């Protein structure tokens, strides 16, 4: 299992990795600077939450580990890992349509509401890790 022991880090390709679902108690790291943004991560076995400039970018229940998260103006891509299936909420643009792929499979178009939240489920039990891709439609 590829947990991020330092809670959050920048990878050599400019993406970020974060989360440690093996922790029994909450751990957090604040004021992590990445590409001019301020990131905050809170993680343990029950939840993993990443905030960017005070707004939720990623949240999973239960906790997960995310590697290679890359965000552009039109997309968000990452690989998620955990010991069991997870519900993921992404903070994206308000009232916008997105094409969503999980594990390479197109799961269709989804539209965010006024708050810009997009929720999806990922099957991790037995799979280990799954790639997620969300692109503006």
C-alpha positions as CSV (number, residue, x, y, z in Angstrom):
1,X,0.0,0.0,0.0
2,X,1.4,3.4,-1.1
3,X,0.5,5.7,1.8
4,X,2.1,9.1,1.9
5,X,4.0,9.1,5.2
6,X,4.8,12.8,5.0
7,X,1.0,13.4,4.5
8,X,1.5,15.6,1.4
9,X,4.4,16.0,-1.1
10,X,5.2,17.4,-4.6
11,X,6.3,14.8,-7.1
12,X,9.1,15.3,-9.7
13,X,6.5,15.6,-12.5
14,X,4.7,18.5,-10.6
15,X,1.8,16.5,-9.4
16,X,1.0,16.0,-5.7
17,X,0.5,13.0,-3.5
18,X,-1.3,12.9,-0.2
19,X,-3.1,10.8,2.4
20,X,-2.4,8.0,4.9
21,X,-5.4,5.7,5.4
22,X,-3.4,3.5,7.9
23,X,-3.5,6.1,10.7
24,X,-5.9,5.5,13.5
25,X,-5.9,9.1,14.6
26,X,-6.2,12.3,12.6
27,X,-3.1,13.9,11.3
28,X,-2.9,17.1,9.3
29,X,-0.4,19.3,7.5
30,X,-1.2,23.0,6.8
31,X,0.3,25.7,4.7
32,X,1.8,23.4,2.1
33,X,2.7,25.5,-0.9
34,X,2.2,24.1,-4.4
35,X,2.2,26.1,-7.6
36,X,1.3,29.3,-5.8
37,X,-1.6,27.7,-3.9
38,X,-1.8,26.9,-0.2
39,X,-2.8,23.3,0.5
40,X,-4.0,21.6,3.7
41,X,-4.4,17.9,4.2
42,X,-6.2,16.1,7.0
43,X,-6.1,12.3,6.9
44,X,-6.6,9.0,8.8
45,X,-8.5,5.8,8.3
46,X,-11.9,7.4,8.3
47,X,-11.4,10.4,6.0
48,X,-8.9,12.0,3.7
49,X,-9.5,15.7,2.9
50,X,-7.4,18.1,0.7
51,X,-8.1,21.8,0.7
52,X,-6.7,24.3,-1.8
53,X,-6.8,27.9,-0.7
54,X,-9.5,27.1,1.9
55,X,-11.8,25.2,-0.5
56,X,-12.3,21.4,-0.6
57,X,-10.6,19.9,-3.7
58,X,-10.8,16.2,-2.6
59,X,-12.5,14.3,0.2
60,X,-12.8,10.5,0.6
61,X,-14.7,8.4,3.1
62,X,-13.1,6.3,4.3
63,X,-9.5,7.6,4.2
64,X,-7.4,6.9,1.1
65,X,-4.0,7.7,-0.4
66,X,-3.8,9.8,-3.6
67,X,-0.8,9.8,-5.9
68,X,-0.1,11.9,-9.0
69,X,-2.9,14.4,-8.6
70,X,-2.7,16.8,-11.5
71,X,-5.1,19.7,-11.8
72,X,-5.5,21.9,-14.9
73,X,-8.2,24.5,-15.7
74,X,-10.2,21.7,-17.5
75,X,-9.3,18.5,-15.7
76,X,-8.3,16.6,-12.6
77,X,-6.5,13.3,-12.7
78,X,-5.2,11.1,-9.9
79,X,-4.7,7.5,-8.7
80,X,-6.5,6.6,-5.5
81,X,-5.7,3.7,-3.2
82,X,-7.3,2.3,-0.1
83,X,-8.2,-0.9,1.7
84,X,-12.0,-0.7,0.9
85,X,-14.4,1.0,-1.5
86,X,-14.6,4.8,-1.1
87,X,-17.0,7.7,-1.7
88,X,-15.1,10.6,-3.2
89,X,-16.2,14.2,-3.4
90,X,-14.3,16.6,-5.7
91,X,-14.5,20.4,-5.6
92,X,-14.7,21.6,-9.2
93,X,-16.3,24.4,-11.2
94,X,-19.9,25.2,-10.4
95,X,-22.7,24.1,-12.8
96,X,-20.3,22.4,-15.2
97,X,-20.4,19.1,-17.1
98,X,-17.6,16.6,-16.8
99,X,-16.6,13.4,-18.5
100,X,-15.6,11.0,-15.7
101,X,-13.5,7.8,-16.0
102,X,-12.7,5.4,-13.2
103,X,-10.2,2.6,-13.8
104,X,-10.1,3.4,-17.5
105,X,-13.9,2.9,-17.9
106,X,-16.1,5.8,-18.9
107,X,-18.8,6.2,-16.2
108,X,-20.5,9.0,-18.1
109,X,-21.1,12.7,-17.9
110,X,-21.8,14.3,-14.6
111,X,-22.7,17.8,-13.8
112,X,-21.8,19.8,-10.7
113,X,-24.4,21.9,-8.9
114,X,-24.1,25.4,-7.5
115,X,-21.5,24.3,-5.0
116,X,-19.3,22.7,-7.6
117,X,-19.3,19.3,-5.9
118,X,-19.0,16.1,-7.9
119,X,-19.4,12.8,-6.0
120,X,-18.4,9.4,-7.2
121,X,-17.8,5.9,-5.8
122,X,-14.6,3.9,-6.4
123,X,-14.3,0.1,-5.9
124,X,-10.9,-0.3,-4.2
125,X,-11.5,-3.6,-2.2
126,X,-9.2,-6.2,-3.9
127,X,-8.3,-3.7,-6.7
128,X,-5.7,-1.8,-4.7
129,X,-5.6,1.4,-6.7
130,X,-7.7,3.0,-9.4
131,X,-7.0,5.8,-11.8
132,X,-9.6,8.6,-11.9
133,X,-9.9,11.2,-14.7
134,X,-12.4,14.1,-14.7
135,X,-12.4,16.4,-17.7
136,X,-14.8,19.3,-18.7
137,X,-17.3,18.0,-21.3
